[in-house]
Amino acid sequence: MRRSDRVRLDEGVALRPERFGALAYSYRDRQLFFIDRRLLPFVESGASRPLGEIADELVERGELDGVAVPRLLTVLEGLRRKGVVHVVV
């Protein structure tokens, strides 16, 4: 996943808030995914902003360590491959 990508949650996936972040439930294949709280701003962005812009803002506010951003983008790519999120062009 690239910093310039915008993502949105799949319409067949519902999020349920939890202490650790959220549970994502896919109604299509009945799978549950654990979403870390650091991923929520990206997953819930509704493709309104590029991932890099969201990451930079979180780092600036001290809510995210800049070193973690590449790993979070890799995790988002895994969620994309599983159909939880989609890249919007």
Chimera marker file (.cmm) of the C-alpha trace (Angstrom):
<marker_set name="trace">
<marker id="1" x="0.000" y="0.000" z="0.000" r="1" g="1" b="0" radius="0.5"/>
<marker id="2" x="1.323" y="3.457" z="-0.901" r="1" g="1" b="0" radius="0.5"/>
<marker id="3" x="1.150" y="6.677" z="1.084" r="1" g="1" b="0" radius="0.5"/>
<marker id="4" x="-0.785" y="8.247" z="-1.796" r="1" g="1" b="0" radius="0.5"/>
<marker id="5" x="-3.542" y="5.589" z="-1.673" r="1" g="1" b="0" radius="0.5"/>
<marker id="6" x="-6.976" y="6.352" z="-0.266" r="1" g="1" b="0" radius="0.5"/>
<marker id="7" x="-8.900" y="3.483" z="1.303" r="1" g="1" b="0" radius="0.5"/>
<marker id="8" x="-12.460" y="2.825" z="2.306" r="1" g="1" b="0" radius="0.5"/>
<marker id="9" x="-14.043" y="0.045" z="4.295" r="1" g="1" b="0" radius="0.5"/>
<marker id="10" x="-15.819" y="-2.568" z="2.185" r="1" g="1" b="0" radius="0.5"/>
<marker id="11" x="-19.604" y="-2.163" z="2.279" r="1" g="1" b="0" radius="0.5"/>
<marker id="12" x="-19.913" y="-5.795" z="3.421" r="1" g="1" b="0" radius="0.5"/>
<marker id="13" x="-17.758" y="-5.187" z="6.500" r="1" g="1" b="0" radius="0.5"/>
<marker id="14" x="-18.952" y="-3.794" z="9.833" r="1" g="1" b="0" radius="0.5"/>
<marker id="15" x="-16.746" y="-2.379" z="12.581" r="1" g="1" b="0" radius="0.5"/>
<marker id="16" x="-17.463" y="-2.863" z="16.263" r="1" g="1" b="0" radius="0.5"/>
<marker id="17" x="-15.463" y="-0.645" z="18.635" r="1" g="1" b="0" radius="0.5"/>
<marker id="18" x="-13.334" y="-2.475" z="21.201" r="1" g="1" b="0" radius="0.5"/>
<marker id="19" x="-10.706" y="-1.440" z="23.771" r="1" g="1" b="0" radius="0.5"/>
<marker id="20" x="-7.889" y="-2.541" z="21.468" r="1" g="1" b="0" radius="0.5"/>
<marker id="21" x="-9.399" y="-0.817" z="18.412" r="1" g="1" b="0" radius="0.5"/>
<marker id="22" x="-12.191" y="-2.653" z="16.614" r="1" g="1" b="0" radius="0.5"/>
<marker id="23" x="-13.481" y="-5.956" z="15.351" r="1" g="1" b="0" radius="0.5"/>
<marker id="24" x="-14.203" y="-6.032" z="11.643" r="1" g="1" b="0" radius="0.5"/>
<marker id="25" x="-16.828" y="-8.569" z="10.612" r="1" g="1" b="0" radius="0.5"/>
<marker id="26" x="-17.190" y="-9.526" z="6.969" r="1" g="1" b="0" radius="0.5"/>
<marker id="27" x="-20.773" y="-10.459" z="6.104" r="1" g="1" b="0" radius="0.5"/>
<marker id="28" x="-19.541" y="-11.964" z="2.820" r="1" g="1" b="0" radius="0.5"/>
<marker id="29" x="-17.371" y="-14.732" z="4.245" r="1" g="1" b="0" radius="0.5"/>
<marker id="30" x="-18.159" y="-14.486" z="7.973" r="1" g="1" b="0" radius="0.5"/>
<marker id="31" x="-14.598" y="-13.685" z="8.982" r="1" g="1" b="0" radius="0.5"/>
<marker id="32" x="-13.543" y="-11.603" z="11.958" r="1" g="1" b="0" radius="0.5"/>
<marker id="33" x="-10.513" y="-9.340" z="11.845" r="1" g="1" b="0" radius="0.5"/>
<marker id="34" x="-8.875" y="-7.561" z="14.749" r="1" g="1" b="0" radius="0.5"/>
<marker id="35" x="-8.154" y="-3.931" z="13.880" r="1" g="1" b="0" radius="0.5"/>
<marker id="36" x="-5.531" y="-2.259" z="16.046" r="1" g="1" b="0" radius="0.5"/>
<marker id="37" x="-6.493" y="1.220" z="17.281" r="1" g="1" b="0" radius="0.5"/>
<marker id="38" x="-3.582" y="2.692" z="15.287" r="1" g="1" b="0" radius="0.5"/>
<marker id="39" x="-5.257" y="1.473" z="12.077" r="1" g="1" b="0" radius="0.5"/>
<marker id="40" x="-8.686" y="2.952" z="12.792" r="1" g="1" b="0" radius="0.5"/>
<marker id="41" x="-8.009" y="6.453" z="11.403" r="1" g="1" b="0" radius="0.5"/>
<marker id="42" x="-6.961" y="4.866" z="8.103" r="1" g="1" b="0" radius="0.5"/>
<marker id="43" x="-9.789" y="2.310" z="7.917" r="1" g="1" b="0" radius="0.5"/>
<marker id="44" x="-12.459" y="4.831" z="8.943" r="1" g="1" b="0" radius="0.5"/>
<marker id="45" x="-11.241" y="7.625" z="6.656" r="1" g="1" b="0" radius="0.5"/>
<marker id="46" x="-13.795" y="6.802" z="3.967" r="1" g="1" b="0" radius="0.5"/>
<marker id="47" x="-11.137" y="7.502" z="1.310" r="1" g="1" b="0" radius="0.5"/>
<marker id="48" x="-11.361" y="11.206" z="2.117" r="1" g="1" b="0" radius="0.5"/>
<marker id="49" x="-7.582" y="11.629" z="2.444" r="1" g="1" b="0" radius="0.5"/>
<marker id="50" x="-4.398" y="9.867" z="1.324" r="1" g="1" b="0" radius="0.5"/>
<marker id="51" x="-2.908" y="7.433" z="3.830" r="1" g="1" b="0" radius="0.5"/>
<marker id="52" x="0.327" y="9.429" z="4.019" r="1" g="1" b="0" radius="0.5"/>
<marker id="53" x="-1.530" y="12.581" z="4.982" r="1" g="1" b="0" radius="0.5"/>
<marker id="54" x="-3.372" y="10.743" z="7.765" r="1" g="1" b="0" radius="0.5"/>
<marker id="55" x="-0.108" y="9.170" z="8.972" r="1" g="1" b="0" radius="0.5"/>
<marker id="56" x="1.740" y="12.499" z="8.971" r="1" g="1" b="0" radius="0.5"/>
<marker id="57" x="-1.020" y="14.119" z="11.015" r="1" g="1" b="0" radius="0.5"/>
<marker id="58" x="-1.011" y="11.280" z="13.568" r="1" g="1" b="0" radius="0.5"/>
<marker id="59" x="2.781" y="11.441" z="13.875" r="1" g="1" b="0" radius="0.5"/>
<marker id="60" x="2.669" y="15.219" z="14.274" r="1" g="1" b="0" radius="0.5"/>
<marker id="61" x="0.099" y="14.924" z="17.079" r="1" g="1" b="0" radius="0.5"/>
<marker id="62" x="2.201" y="12.250" z="18.797" r="1" g="1" b="0" radius="0.5"/>
<marker id="63" x="-0.469" y="9.572" z="18.389" r="1" g="1" b="0" radius="0.5"/>
<marker id="64" x="1.703" y="7.399" z="16.136" r="1" g="1" b="0" radius="0.5"/>
<marker id="65" x="5.418" y="6.691" z="15.958" r="1" g="1" b="0" radius="0.5"/>
<marker id="66" x="6.756" y="7.483" z="12.485" r="1" g="1" b="0" radius="0.5"/>
<marker id="67" x="8.722" y="4.221" z="12.480" r="1" g="1" b="0" radius="0.5"/>
<marker id="68" x="5.417" y="2.291" z="12.652" r="1" g="1" b="0" radius="0.5"/>
<marker id="69" x="3.967" y="3.788" z="9.449" r="1" g="1" b="0" radius="0.5"/>
<marker id="70" x="5.555" y="1.335" z="6.932" r="1" g="1" b="0" radius="0.5"/>
<marker id="71" x="4.351" y="-1.625" z="9.031" r="1" g="1" b="0" radius="0.5"/>
<marker id="72" x="0.830" y="-0.213" z="9.246" r="1" g="1" b="0" radius="0.5"/>
<marker id="73" x="0.783" y="0.238" z="5.462" r="1" g="1" b="0" radius="0.5"/>
<marker id="74" x="1.785" y="-3.421" z="5.112" r="1" g="1" b="0" radius="0.5"/>
<marker id="75" x="-1.043" y="-4.471" z="7.444" r="1" g="1" b="0" radius="0.5"/>
<marker id="76" x="-3.476" y="-2.321" z="5.440" r="1" g="1" b="0" radius="0.5"/>
<marker id="77" x="-2.307" y="-4.093" z="2.285" r="1" g="1" b="0" radius="0.5"/>
<marker id="78" x="-3.154" y="-7.405" z="3.945" r="1" g="1" b="0" radius="0.5"/>
<marker id="79" x="-6.618" y="-6.109" z="4.801" r="1" g="1" b="0" radius="0.5"/>
<marker id="80" x="-7.016" y="-4.996" z="1.189" r="1" g="1" b="0" radius="0.5"/>
<marker id="81" x="-6.109" y="-8.459" z="-0.075" r="1" g="1" b="0" radius="0.5"/>
<marker id="82" x="-8.715" y="-9.952" z="2.261" r="1" g="1" b="0" radius="0.5"/>
<marker id="83" x="-11.397" y="-7.559" z="1.031" r="1" g="1" b="0" radius="0.5"/>
<marker id="84" x="-11.776" y="-5.591" z="4.262" r="1" g="1" b="0" radius="0.5"/>
<marker id="85" x="-10.717" y="-2.295" z="2.653" r="1" g="1" b="0" radius="0.5"/>
<marker id="86" x="-10.471" y="-1.107" z="-0.933" r="1" g="1" b="0" radius="0.5"/>
<marker id="87" x="-8.182" y="1.398" z="-2.586" r="1" g="1" b="0" radius="0.5"/>
<marker id="88" x="-10.196" y="4.213" z="-4.165" r="1" g="1" b="0" radius="0.5"/>
<marker id="89" x="-8.755" y="5.722" z="-7.304" r="1" g="1" b="0" radius="0.5"/>
<link id1="1" id2="2" r="1" g="1" b="0" radius="0.2"/>
<link id1="2" id2="3" r="1" g="1" b="0" radius="0.2"/>
<link id1="3" id2="4" r="1" g="1" b="0" radius="0.2"/>
<link id1="4" id2="5" r="1" g="1" b="0" radius="0.2"/>
<link id1="5" id2="6" r="1" g="1" b="0" radius="0.2"/>
<link id1="6" id2="7" r="1" g="1" b="0" radius="0.2"/>
<link id1="7" id2="8" r="1" g="1" b="0" radius="0.2"/>
<link id1="8" id2="9" r="1" g="1" b="0" radius="0.2"/>
<link id1="9" id2="10" r="1" g="1" b="0" radius="0.2"/>
<link id1="10" id2="11" r="1" g="1" b="0" radius="0.2"/>
<link id1="11" id2="12" r="1" g="1" b="0" radius="0.2"/>
<link id1="12" id2="13" r="1" g="1" b="0" radius="0.2"/>
<link id1="13" id2="14" r="1" g="1" b="0" radius="0.2"/>
<link id1="14" id2="15" r="1" g="1" b="0" radius="0.2"/>
<link id1="15" id2="16" r="1" g="1" b="0" radius="0.2"/>
<link id1="16" id2="17" r="1" g="1" b="0" radius="0.2"/>
<link id1="17" id2="18" r="1" g="1" b="0" radius="0.2"/>
<link id1="18" id2="19" r="1" g="1" b="0" radius="0.2"/>
<link id1="19" id2="20" r="1" g="1" b="0" radius="0.2"/>
<link id1="20" id2="21" r="1" g="1" b="0" radius="0.2"/>
<link id1="21" id2="22" r="1" g="1" b="0" radius="0.2"/>
<link id1="22" id2="23" r="1" g="1" b="0" radius="0.2"/>
<link id1="23" id2="24" r="1" g="1" b="0" radius="0.2"/>
<link id1="24" id2="25" r="1" g="1" b="0" radius="0.2"/>
<link id1="25" id2="26" r="1" g="1" b="0" radius="0.2"/>
<link id1="26" id2="27" r="1" g="1" b="0" radius="0.2"/>
<link id1="27" id2="28" r="1" g="1" b="0" radius="0.2"/>
<link id1="28" id2="29" r="1" g="1" b="0" radius="0.2"/>
<link id1="29" id2="30" r="1" g="1" b="0" radius="0.2"/>
<link id1="30" id2="31" r="1" g="1" b="0" radius="0.2"/>
<link id1="31" id2="32" r="1" g="1" b="0" radius="0.2"/>
<link id1="32" id2="33" r="1" g="1" b="0" radius="0.2"/>
<link id1="33" id2="34" r="1" g="1" b="0" radius="0.2"/>
<link id1="34" id2="35" r="1" g="1" b="0" radius="0.2"/>
<link id1="35" id2="36" r="1" g="1" b="0" radius="0.2"/>
<link id1="36" id2="37" r="1" g="1" b="0" radius="0.2"/>
<link id1="37" id2="38" r="1" g="1" b="0" radius="0.2"/>
<link id1="38" id2="39" r="1" g="1" b="0" radius="0.2"/>
<link id1="39" id2="40" r="1" g="1" b="0" radius="0.2"/>
<link id1="40" id2="41" r="1" g="1" b="0" radius="0.2"/>
<link id1="41" id2="42" r="1" g="1" b="0" radius="0.2"/>
<link id1="42" id2="43" r="1" g="1" b="0" radius="0.2"/>
<link id1="43" id2="44" r="1" g="1" b="0" radius="0.2"/>
<link id1="44" id2="45" r="1" g="1" b="0" radius="0.2"/>
<link id1="45" id2="46" r="1" g="1" b="0" radius="0.2"/>
<link id1="46" id2="47" r="1" g="1" b="0" radius="0.2"/>
<link id1="47" id2="48" r="1" g="1" b="0" radius="0.2"/>
<link id1="48" id2="49" r="1" g="1" b="0" radius="0.2"/>
<link id1="49" id2="50" r="1" g="1" b="0" radius="0.2"/>
<link id1="50" id2="51" r="1" g="1" b="0" radius="0.2"/>
<link id1="51" id2="52" r="1" g="1" b="0" radius="0.2"/>
<link id1="52" id2="53" r="1" g="1" b="0" radius="0.2"/>
<link id1="53" id2="54" r="1" g="1" b="0" radius="0.2"/>
<link id1="54" id2="55" r="1" g="1" b="0" radius="0.2"/>
<link id1="55" id2="56" r="1" g="1" b="0" radius="0.2"/>
<link id1="56" id2="57" r="1" g="1" b="0" radius="0.2"/>
<link id1="57" id2="58" r="1" g="1" b="0" radius="0.2"/>
<link id1="58" id2="59" r="1" g="1" b="0" radius="0.2"/>
<link id1="59" id2="60" r="1" g="1" b="0" radius="0.2"/>
<link id1="60" id2="61" r="1" g="1" b="0" radius="0.2"/>
<link id1="61" id2="62" r="1" g="1" b="0" radius="0.2"/>
<link id1="62" id2="63" r="1" g="1" b="0" radius="0.2"/>
<link id1="63" id2="64" r="1" g="1" b="0" radius="0.2"/>
<link id1="64" id2="65" r="1" g="1" b="0" radius="0.2"/>
<link id1="65" id2="66" r="1" g="1" b="0" radius="0.2"/>
<link id1="66" id2="67" r="1" g="1" b="0" radius="0.2"/>
<link id1="67" id2="68" r="1" g="1" b="0" radius="0.2"/>
<link id1="68" id2="69" r="1" g="1" b="0" radius="0.2"/>
<link id1="69" id2="70" r="1" g="1" b="0" radius="0.2"/>
<link id1="70" id2="71" r="1" g="1" b="0" radius="0.2"/>
<link id1="71" id2="72" r="1" g="1" b="0" radius="0.2"/>
<link id1="72" id2="73" r="1" g="1" b="0" radius="0.2"/>
<link id1="73" id2="74" r="1" g="1" b="0" radius="0.2"/>
<link id1="74" id2="75" r="1" g="1" b="0" radius="0.2"/>
<link id1="75" id2="76" r="1" g="1" b="0" radius="0.2"/>
<link id1="76" id2="77" r="1" g="1" b="0" radius="0.2"/>
<link id1="77" id2="78" r="1" g="1" b="0" radius="0.2"/>
<link id1="78" id2="79" r="1" g="1" b="0" radius="0.2"/>
<link id1="79" id2="80" r="1" g="1" b="0" radius="0.2"/>
<link id1="80" id2="81" r="1" g="1" b="0" radius="0.2"/>
<link id1="81" id2="82" r="1" g="1" b="0" radius="0.2"/>
<link id1="82" id2="83" r="1" g="1" b="0" radius="0.2"/>
<link id1="83" id2="84" r="1" g="1" b="0" radius="0.2"/>
<link id1="84" id2="85" r="1" g="1" b="0" radius="0.2"/>
<link id1="85" id2="86" r="1" g="1" b="0" radius="0.2"/>
<link id1="86" id2="87" r="1" g="1" b="0" radius="0.2"/>
<link id1="87" id2="88" r="1" g="1" b="0" radius="0.2"/>
<link id1="88" id2="89" r="1" g="1" b="0" radius="0.2"/>
</marker_set>
